[in-house]
Structure formats: structure tokens, C-alpha cells
Amino acid sequence: MEAVNRVTVEITVVLGRSHMPIRQLLKMGRGAVIDLDARHEDECWVYANGELIARGEVMIVGDKVGVSITRMMSQLQV
């Protein structure tokens, strides 16, 4: 079990995408809002070490944000 505890996995969740010039990004301050190409009911993408592993829904419970996995991706579904 100790070996499993030493494994590092980087989890990334993509809610949507946006395109903007670098100059606009550099002008943004704390609390800035970025418009994404996704609607609130759209699925998000869950990546582990850069590989798409699942799709999910964003959930807010109290002051915490999480992702509920709706489907796992096989290598053939990507």
C-alpha cells in the first residue's frame, strides 16, 4: 500500500474553452470572469496525466465544487 501512496496523478477538469488575445489575458485581474463556450448543462472533461479518462457534471455542495463522473472513457471512445 505504501507504493500506491507514492504514485502522483495530475487531475485536470476542463469546463469549457475560450479564445482571447494574450494582451487581454494579461489585463485581467483577480476575480475576472472568462466566458466559456460551454453551457451549464454541458459535460466537463476529466483528464488524468493529460489523458481523457471520463466525462462528468460539475456539482456544488455548500462551498465545495466537485465533479460527478457520468461516464468513463475507454481508449476507443476518445
N, C-alpha and C positions, 0 to 999 in steps of 0.2 A: 504494500500500500504506500510505502514511503516513496517509491519510484513514481507512482502516479501523482503524488502531491508535487513533484518537481517538474511536471510537464506544463509548459506555458502555451496557452492558446489565446490568440488575439481575436476577440469577437467584435464584429462591426455590423451595425444595423443601418441600412440605408432607407430613409423615409421617403425620399424623392430627390430630384435633381434640379439644379438651377445653373444658368449660364450668365456670367456677368464679367465685365472688364476688370482686370486687376486693380485699376485705379479706383473703381467703385468699392471693391472689397477692402482696399486699404483705408478708405474714408470711413468705413463702418466702425462704430464704437460699441461699447458694451450695451447689450440689450437690443441691438439692431435686429430687425426681422428680415429674413430672406424668404421670398416667395418661391415655393417649390412647384414642380409640375405634377404633384400628386394631390388627390382629394383625401379627405379624412377617412373615407371608407376603403381606400386602396390598401392593398397588402404592402408590407415592407419586406425588404430582402435581408436575410441574416447570413453573414459570411463568417467562416472560421479560417483564420490564416489566409485570407484572400480568396477562399473557395466558397461559392454559393452552396449553403447546406440546407436552407429552409426558407419558407415564406411565413409571415406572421402578421398579427394585428397589434397595433400599439394599444396598450391599456394604461389607464391612470387610476391608481388606487390611493386615495388620500393625497399625500405629497410625493408619492413614488411613481415613476414611469417604468413600465416593463413591456415585454413583448410576449404575446401568447402565440405559440407555434401552431399554425393551421395546417401546414403540410411540409414534410421532409422532401428534399430533392435527392433523386438518385443521379448518378453520372449521366444517365440517358435523358433526363428531364431538363437539363440546363438549356 
